[in-house]
Amino acid sequence: MNTPSKKDITPNGPSPSPLERDGVRLLKQYWGYDSFRDLQEEIINSILAGKDTLGLMPTGGGKSITFQVPALAKEGLCLVVTPLIALMKDQVQNLRKRGIKAVAVYSGMSRQEIIIALENCIFGDYKFLYISPERLATEIFRIKLRSMKVNMIAVDESHCISQWGYDFRPAYLKISEIRELLPGVPVLALTATATPEVVKDIQQKLLFKKENVFRMSFERKNLAYIVRPTDNKNGELLHILNQVAGSAVVYVRNRRKTKEITELLVNEGITADFYHAGLNNDLKDLRQKRWQNNECRVMVATNAFGMGIDKPDVRVVIHIDLPDSIEAYFQEAGRAGRDGQKAYAVILYSKSDKLTLSKRIADTFPEKDYIKGIYENLNYYYQMAMGDGQDCVYDFNLEEFCRRFKYFPVPADSALKLLTQAGYIEYTEEQDNASRLIFIIHREELYKLKEMGAEADTLIQCILRSYTGVFTDYTYINEESLSLRTGLTRPQIYELLKMLSKRRIIDYIPHKKTPFIIYTRERIDLKYLHIGKSVYEERKERYEKRIHAMIAYTTSENKCRSRMLLHYFGEKETEDCGQCDVCIDQKKQSLSADDFNRIKDQIIDLLKDAALTPVEIAGMIQIEHNQLTKVIRYLLDEEILNMQDGKIIISKHKNS
């Protein structure tokens, strides 16, 4: 395994290669940074040298730079495989804003859209093609790929390729087939969370020629991990938010609870908003911006919140409900304190949580007969004949499906995901696809057209002024924005776009928000439906282990929280953090609670009048030295007190 070290480029050391010099120049040119962050440079140099590379970088470590910079430094196109459609769209948009040609292909796009996107990658000098793993197996992609000049493959969320990982996706296994179609093209695999067995498995499944891992330590010295046992989670939540100043994220399990907790906070005078996958994109963007600009202090969210969020000054992340794996918890908790300042990751735990978490095993892995029943009813839902269905794409409404066939949504959703794992269907996440269009006639022909009417002319001119690339690629549009700019109503805009589409002037795809069901093979008789051991029994066993690891972490009373997390990810040579709830309790153990509080009150009373050195405090309080030291250290660790110019003061941000 490689250990990160800064490259020694000095007058006496090795000279940088032209590509390495290019890397720094490109970083400055497109991102405005003068130097790379920890590990970025080492990973970039490795991939530029043509080596298969695995980078383990915590959330917020700047993973995208490690493939975007080397791809720009080389001729050709970078193929980026990622399952996160929202992330794809976000990164494509950001690259285009920087003048870099990028495009995305994912489930739910029309065949025409996909063909145009892929042909742009062949003929249009594009630098990045983002693609969901499910699209790798399609015939159209494989045909077009042969004509692309691919310079590297970047695999984001690479833990998804491992059956040992917490988010295994069978479609990732197709990447090895793509590698065989692109001999000599290096692969860069990236992930924020991976256990040692997953690290090994990623490299094997991606056909690494040689093991080559760059790993950042997952230790976060500024982040205090706390588990707070309580039977009154709402009261404890309010107490923490009143004690710890600054921006916060509160994670809950379901959408309904995001709204309930937000209302609780707002009623208590705390600015808060809620966020989940069911909101439309405009509302998500608005709420995210308000929170990032500190107009809203607390974001109450499901696990849909966090992807692509880079707010460095989050002071506390609070989990009201337990995630079902250490990996998920570590990623979410890690959104606190990215600025290096003191921050807290708090779990509010009640005894019922253990039972709730254990119940998720049955919900996530319903009985096999139940799964077969879901498959059969899905075929009735779409009136699918035996032997038909392969490659058919359908909008899917889980709520309506469950209502019609009398299922509960959570196990039904799990059954559909297991049918996806088994290879019978592809069940995509809910997507909020904004309206998009492309002009399908040349610009010159457009100007020759007559008899479209003044309103259509006004709309066309507004589209041409407002959006670029509309003759070469599908472009996301906003009908509301076009309405404001043209003075036409929203319904008028919609009808005009439909008219232009019928006249074959544009291809217009209106906004649609829905998950999809795609049949990846023909409908088969139920007696031939097979949910294999690797899909069901083995994955269920690993899921149970992750649940038990999460419960063990939460219920432990004598192990440093930070050490437990680091050990889980394979970092054995660690020390107690000194700041988690377990470490702090151990510091206080030699004092009774009454003695501790008495000494604490005396210290606070003294400091109300003036800042004092530890020696001055010791001279004024008649108490054993090591007991006084323990109380002062605890109060400093908790930021109830601060040290300033060698003297101790009461923190402005804490209520004692």
N, C-alpha and C positions, 0 to 999 in steps of 0.2 A: 504494500500500500504506500502511495506517495504521501510524504509529509509536506504541507505547504511551506514554502520559503520564498522570500522576496527574491526576484531575479537580480543577480549581481551584474549590473551593466555599468561598469566603471571604466576609466581609461586603461586599467590593467586587466580588467575582466573580459569575458566574451562579448563580442559586438552583437547588437541586436540584428536579427535578420530583417530584410525589407518588409516582410509580412508582419513581424512583431512591431516595427516602427509604424507601419500602417495602422495597426490596432489602436495605438495611442492617438494617432491623428484622427481616425474615424470616431473614436470615443469623444474627442473634443469637438469634432465637426458636427456630429449628429445629436450628441447628448449633453455637450457643454462641460463634461468633466475633464479634469487634468490628469487624473490617475485612476487606476482600477482599485476596487475594494478587495478585501481579503479573498484570496483563492481565485478570483476571476481571471487574473493574468495567467496563473499556472494552468488553468483549464483551457483557456484560449490558446496558449502556446502548444499544449498537448494536441488539441484538435487540428491546429494549423500544421503540426508535424505529421498529420495523417494517422494519428493513433486513435483507436476506439477508446472512449473516455467516459467514466461515470463520475458525476459531480454530486456530492451530497451537501446541500446548502440549505440552512434553515429558512423558513418563511421570511420574506423580506431581505434575503441575502443577495438579490440582484441576479437571479438565474438567467433571465432572458438576454442580458448583455453577453453572456458566455457563448451563445450561438449567433446572436445578431451581428456582433462585431466580426468574428472570423468569416461569416458568410459574406459580408460586405467586402472583406479583404480578398476574397477569392472570386474567380470568374464563375458564373453559373448561379444556380438556384439552390436555396436551402429548403428541404422538405421538413416541416415541423409537425410532428404527430402529437396531438393533445386531445383529451376527451372533453375539455371544458369549452363549450361553444361560446359562452359569454366572454371567456378569456381570449379566444381566437378573435372575435369581433373587436374587442378592445385593443389588442395588440396590432391588428391590421390597421385600425383607425389611427393609432399612435404612429405607426411607421409611415403611413401615407401623409400625416401632418408634417413629418420630417422630410418629405420628398422622396421616400423610399417606396418602390412598387411592391405591394403585397396583396395577397388574395386568400380567401378561405373557402374550403369545400366541406360540407357537413350534411348530416341527415336533415331532410325537410326541404332542401333546395330542389328546384325543378331540373329536369334533365338538361334543358336549354341553358340554364344558369351554370350548371356544372361544366358543360361543354365549353362555354365561353371562358369560364375561369381557367380551365385546363389549357385551352388554346392560347390564352394570354401568357401562360407560363412557358409555352413553346416559342411563341413569336414576339412577345411583348416586352422582353427584357425585364421580366419580373425577378425579384430577388428572394421572395419568401412565398411558399405555398403552405398554408396551415390546413391540416386535414384531420378529420376525426378518424380514429382507428377503423371504424366500421366501413368507411369508404375505400380503404386500402384493397379490399378484396374484390371490388367491382370491376367488371370487364372494361368499362370505359376508362377508368383510371389506369389500369394496367396497360391498355393500348397507348394512351397518351403519354404515359411515363417513359416509354421507349424513345420518344422524341425530345425529352427534356434533358438539359445538361445540369444534372444534380451535383452540387459540390460537397454537400454533407447532409446527414439526416440527424435532426434533433428530436429526441423523444422526451417530452415533458411528462411529469407524473409517471415516471418509468416503473415505479413500484406496481403499477397496474398490470404489468406483464407476468408478475409472480403469483402463483397460486398460494404462496405463503403470505402474500401481502394482504392488507386489510381492504383493498378495493380492486380485487382481480377482475380484469375484463378480457374475455377470450379473444376479442378482436385484436388485441395487442400482439398476440402470437403470430399474426400475419406479417409483422415487421420483418421477421427473419426471411420470409419469402421475398419481400421487397429488397432486402440486402442481397439476395442471390441474383436479382435482376439488375443490381447496381454494383457489380464487383469493383472493389478498390475504393468505394466511397465510405469515408469514416462515419461513425455514429457517435453522437454525444447524448448520453442518457442523463437525465436530471431528476432529482427527487428531493423533497424536504424531509421525508421521514422514511427510514428503512432500518430494519433489524439486520444483524449480521447475515442471517440465512437468506434474507431478501436481497441483500447486496450481492451475494454470490450468485443467486438465481437470476437476477437481472442480467448479469454479464453472460451467463450461459445461454439464456433464452435469446439474447440479442447477438449471439455468435461472436462475442469478442475474440479477437485473435490472441489476446494476452490480457490478463487481469490488470486493470489500470484505474485506480480509484483515488479521487481527491476528496477529502472529507474535512469539513469544518466541525470543530467541537460543538456539540449541542448545548454546552453549558452557557447559562445566562446569569452572569454574576450580579447584575442589577435587578433581577426579577425574583421576588420572594413568592414562593408557592405556599398557599395557605388552604387548609381544609377546616371549615368552620361547622361543627355539628350544631344543628338547631332544629327545633320543631316549629319555628316561626320564620320562615324564609323571607317573607315580605318585610318583616320588621328588621331582620338582619341586613337585608339588602339596603334599606333606607339608612341604617346605622353606618354601614361601610361608605356609602356615597356621601354621607354628611361628614365622615371622618377624613376621607381621601379626596383632596381637591383634584380637578382636572377631568379630562376626557375619559369616557368609559364605554365598554361594550358589555352587555348582559346577554348571555346565551340561554335560550330555552328550547324545548324539544319541538313544539308545534306552533303553527301560525296563530291559532286562537290566543295562545298565551302571550305572544308578542304584544298584541293589542291590550290585553288585560294589564300586563306589567307597565306598559307605557302610560296607561290611564292612571295607575297607582302613583307613578313618579310625578306626572304632571299635576295631579291633585295635591302633591306634597311640595309643589313649587320647584321641581327639578325639570329642566328642559329635556325632553326625550322624544324619540320617534321610533317607529317599528319598521322592520325590514324582513321580507321573506320572498320565496320564489314566486308566489302568486301575484305580486305587484307588477304593474306594467313598467316597461323600461324607463319611461319618462319620470315616473314617480320614484323609482329606485335611484335614478341619477340625481334627482332633486334632493332626496333625503340624504344620500351619500355626500353630496356637496355641502349641504347645510352642516352635517356632522364634521366633515373635514375642515370646514371654515370656522368651526367652534361656535356657530350660531345655535347648534343643538349639542348639549353636553353628552347625553347618553343615547346609544343606539341599542335597542332591544331587538334581538334577531334570532332566527334559526341558523343552522349551519350554512345556509345559502349566502350569508354575509361574510366577507373576508377575502374572497378571491380577488386579487389585483388591488387590494386596499393597502396603501402605503402611507399611513398616518403615524409619524414617529413618536408623537407625544401622548399616546394612550397611557394613562396612569394605572388603570385597573381593568382587568377582564374578569367578569364574575359569571360562573356557571350555576344557574339555578337547578338545571337538570343535568344529569351525568351523560357525557358522550359514551358510545359503546366501544371505544378503544383508546388506548394510550396515545396512538398515533394521531387520532382526531383531536384529542384533548391538547396534545403538545402543540399542534399547529394553531389551534384557536387561542390557547393561552399565550403563545409566542407573539401575538399581535400587540402585547403590552410592552412598553418601554424600549421601543426600537431606537430611541434617541440616546440610549445608554444611561439615562437617569433612573432613579429608583422607581420601581413599578411593582404591582401586585397581581397575581393570578389566584383567584379565590374560588373554591368550590363550596357551595352551601349544601350540606349533607344531612339528611334525616334517615332514620332507620328504614323507612319504607322504600327508599331509593334502591336498596339492594334487591328487594323483591321486584320492583319496577324494571330494573335493568335485566334481571334474570328472565322476566317475562318476554323480553325482546327476542330471546332465542327462539321461542315458539312462533312469534310473529314473523321473524326473519326467515325461518325454515319451517313453513307449514308442512303437514303430512303430504307424502307423494300423491296419494289419491286426490287430495284437495288441488294439487297443482295440475293433475290430469283433468279434473273437472273445469278448472279455469281455461285450459287449452280448448276443451270441447266447446265451452260456452263462447269463447272468443270466435270460433269458427261459425257458430250460430249467429253471433253478433254481426259478422260481416257476410253471412250467407255464403260461406266459402265451401265450394264443392270439393270432394275428395280428389286429390291429385292436382288441384289448382293452387294458385296463391304465390308461387315463387316470385320474389322481387316486387310484389304488390305493396304499395305504401298507402296507409290509411291514417286519417286524423283519429285521435283516440281521446275519449272522455271517461276517465276512471270513475268519476262520480256516477255518471249515467249507467255505465257498465255494471257497477255494484248495485245500483238501485234496481236495474232490470233483473239481475240474476241473484239478488239477495246475498251479497257478500259484504264483509267489513273491508274498508279501503286498505288498511295497513297490511294484513296478510295477502290480500289480492295483489297489491303492488309488489310484494316480495315474491309471490308465485310467478308473476310476469318477468321479474328480473332473473329468476331461476330458469325459466324457459329460454331467456336470452342466453344465459350461461351455457345451457344445453344445446344451443345452436338452432332452435326452431323458429324463433322470431328475433327481431331487434326492437326493444322497447326503449325509446329515447326519453330523455328528460323533457320537462315542459320547456318549450322555447317561446320567446317573445320576439317574433320576427317582424321588424319594422317594414313598412312599405318600401318597395324598391322598383326601379325601372331601368330600361336601356332603350336607346333609340335604335331601331332596326332598319332605318334607312340612313343613307349618307347625309352629311350636313348640307351638301350642295342640292340634293333632292328636296330636302326640307324647305329650302328657300324658294323652290319652284312651286310648292303646293299652294293651291288656292281654295277658296270656298270653305274654309274651316271656321270662319267667324272670328269676330274681334276678341271674344273671351278666350277661345282656344289659342289665338296668337299671343295674347297677353300671358297666358299660362306657360306656353312654350318658351317665350323670351325670359320669363322669370326663372324657369328651370335651368336654362342655359347660363344665366347669370349666377345662379345660386350654387350650382354643382359642377364639378369637373369630371372628365372621363366618362360622360354619359353615352358616348358613341362607342366605347370600347369595353365597358364593364357594367354590370348591374350596380346601381348606385342607390344607397339608402336615402329616402326622402322623408320629409315631414309635412303632411298635408296641412296641419295647423299653421306652420310657418309660411307655406305657400299662400294660404288664405290671407294671412296678415299682410304679405307683400303685394298681393294682387288686388285685394279688396273683394275678391270672390268669396262666397260662403264655402264652408267645408263640404257640404253635399254637392255644390257646383263643381268643386275641384275633383271630387270622386267621379262624378258623371262624365266630366271632360276627359279624365284620364282613361276611363273605360271606353269612351268613344275613340280616342286616339289609339287605344290598344286594338279595338275592332277593325280600325282602318289600317292596321299593320304599320303604324308610324312608330309606336313604342311597344315594348312588352312590359306590362304593368302587373306587379304582384302585390295586391293589397296586404295591409297589416293582418297578421294572423297569430294567435297565441294558442298553441296546443302541443301536447305530446304526439308522438307518432308510433304506430305499430307497423313494422316492415316484416313481411314473411321472408325469411332467409332460405326457406325451402318449401316444397309443396306440402299441402295439408296431408297428414298421414292418419291412418286408423289408430285409434287410441291404444289398441293392444301392442302396437309397435313403438309407442312413445317411451323413450328410455331416459330417465334422469340418473346419470351415472354416479359412481362412488366419488369421483373427483369433483363433480359438480355439487353433490349434496352432502354425503357423510363426512368426507374429509374437510370440506369448507365449514360445515357445521361445527366440527370439532375445533377447528382453528378459531372460529368465531367465539365459541364458548371460552377458549383460553384467553382471548382478548377481553371478554367481559369480566372474567375472573381477575385478570391483571388490573383492570380498572377499579374493581371493588377492593382488591388488596391495597392498591395505592391510596384509595380514599379512606379505608378503615385502619390503616397502619397508624400506630401511636408512638413507635420507637425508632423509626428509620427516617433519615433525612429525606425530604420529598425530592429535592434536586438529584440526590444520589440515586434514588429509585428510578427516576425518569432516565437518567444517563445510563444506568446499568441495563435498562430495557433496550436501549439502542446500542449496546455493546461497549460503552465506555466504562471500563472497570476501575481504572486508576483515578479515582475521584476522592474528594474530601467533603466533609459535611459543609453545607453552605453557610450555616450560622445565622440564617435569616428566615427560614421557613418556620411554620408553627411548631413543628417537632423540635427543631434546634433551639428555638426561643424558650419552649417549655423546659428543655433540659438545662438551659442557663438559669432558670428560675427555681429549679427543683430544690436547691439547698435552702431556700427561703420559704416560709409559709406565706400564704396569700396575704394574711393580715400584716406580717412584717414587711412584705414587699410593698404593699399599698401605703403603709405608714412612712417608709423611707422615701417612696416616690412623692408623696404629698409634701414632705419636708423639703425635698429638692426643688419642687415646683414653687413652693412659697418663697424660698430664698431667691430664686431666679426672677420672680416677679418684680423685684426691686432693682436688680442689676445683673449683668452678665458676669459669670465667675469661672475661674479655671477649676479643673478637678481637684487640685491641691487646696484651693480656697474653700471649696465645698466640704472637703474632708475635714478641714479645720473647724468648720462650723457645726458639723453633725457628728455627734458622738456615737459611732457605729463601727463595727469591725470592717477593716479596709476592703477585704475581698467581697463582702456583701454589698458594700456601697458601690464598688466597681461593677458588680453584676447588674445592679439596678440602673446605673448610669448607661452601661453598654446597651442594655435592653431598650431604654428610652431613646437612645441615639439610633439604634437599629430600626425602631418603629417610627423614627422621625417625629416623635413627640418633642424631642430636643434636637437642636442642631449645634454643630461646632463652628465657630466663626472667629478667625484670628486667635486661635488657641483658647478661646473662652466658650463656655456653654450658654446657649440662649434657648428660650422657649420657641418652638416652631410656630410660624404664623399660620401654617396650613393645617395644624392639628389642634383638636380640642383635647386637652388632657383629661 
